[in-house]
C-alpha cells in the first residue's frame, strides 16, 4: 500500500532514543520524541499512537512506521515542489 509522502516524517534512533531532526510544526531542531523503539514495531503491526511533540505540544497520530519514516493521519509536509 502506498502512503502519501506528505503524511510522512523522517526519524532516527540513536542509542535507544528516537529523534526527529526538525519538528514539523515549530521547526525546533533535534527533537527527542516521547516514543520507545519497541513502540515502533507495535505501530507497524497496526496500533495507532498519539504523539505529543515536547517542543511545541502539537499532537499527531502515528498510523504506521518503517525504519526511516513515521506515517501520520495528517499532512506534515507542504505540497510545494
N, C-alpha and C positions, 0 to 999 in steps of 0.2 A: 504494500500500500504506500502510495506517495503522500508525503506530508507537505503542506505548504511551507516553503522556505521562510516566508515572513513570520511564521509562528515558531521558529527555532532560535535558540541562543546557545553559543558555544560555552563549554565549561572545561575546567581542568581539575584533576585530582592530584594534590601534592601532599605526600606523606599522610594520607588519610583524611585530608581536608578538601572540600570542594569549593572552588573559586570560579568567579566569572571575571574576566579581565576588565569589563566595564558593565555597569548597571544599565539595563535597557530603559530605565525610567529617568534616573537623575544623572547618569554619566559618571558616577563615582567609579574610581578605578580599584582593581584588585579586591573585589568584594568577597568576603568569606561567607558562604551560604550556610544557613542552619539546616544542613542536609548531610546525612551519613552515606558513605559509599554503599552500604548494604541496602539502603532505601532505593538506590538506582535500579537494582535488579527487580525489586518488588514493583516499581513503577513500570519497568519494561515488560513485566508479566501482566500488566493491565490495571493496576491500582493507581488511582489518581492521587496527587499530593498537592496540598495547598502550600505555597511558598511565600513567606513574607521576607522581602529584602530588608536587611538590617540597616542599610544606609538611608532609606527614604520611607520605609514602611509600606511601600506599594506591594500589592498582593497579586499573584497569578496562580493558576492551577496547572501543574505539570501533568500532562496526559500520556507522555511516552518519553523514552530516553534511549540513547545509544552510547557508544564510547566517547562521542565528541559533542553531542548536542542534547539540550533539553527541548522538548516539544510542549508548547503551551496551548491553551484553548483560545488565546488572543494573539493578535499580530504584535510582534515585538520589534520588527524592522519596518521602516517605511518602504514603499514600493518604488522609490526612485531608482533609476538605473545608474 
